[in-house]
Amino acid sequence: SIQNNYLTLVGSKAENLFKLRRIGFNVPEGFCVTGIAYTEHLNTNKITDKLSVDLIKQKDAASEEKNQILSNIRLAIIQSQIPDTITEQIRIYYQKLKANYAAVRSSSAAEDLPGHSFAGLYDTFLNIDNFEKCLDATKRCWASLWTLRAYEYRQQYNFDHHQIKMSVIIQRQIE
């Protein structure tokens, strides 16, 4: 359905913020970097292939090795360059915000599914005061999918790690 496709693109936090704004609540202006951008970032930087190999290793790894594997995944996401087309789209919308400070917030489509809550597992970054920091915070939100807590929660409930996508909400930050 269109509803499910929309949720997959922006995640449940963004969808709920949109609903609140639509019915008249004073939700700060913002925009979403969709789950498609996350997937494109992984594919363009060949992280998807590395992820597949690392997830196989992860199954039989000791705790310290699991942490190292996940840390390497997060570093790969953070240290790689966001594809130019996505960077330009983020730049356009970031400039339109005209915010002194922005909040960069994770929004996963798997958050708050019936019987499951991913609340608090993913990262948020506040006081973002320039475009470069916004790009870095976006990658760090994506990378927060790969903390040990988030990984183990998905494992516990048999979520397919390859199907989880992360959207990012970039909003005008208010006091």
Secondary structure, DSSP 8 states (H G I E B T S, - for coil): -HHHHHHHHHHHHHHHHHHHHHTT-----EEEE-HHHHHHHHHHTTHHHHHHHHHHHHHT--HHHHHHHHHHHHHHHHHS---HHHHHHHHHHHHHH--SSEEEEEEETTTT-TT---TTSS-EEEEE-SHHHHHHHHHHHHHGGGSHHHHHHHHHTT--TTT--EEEEEEE---
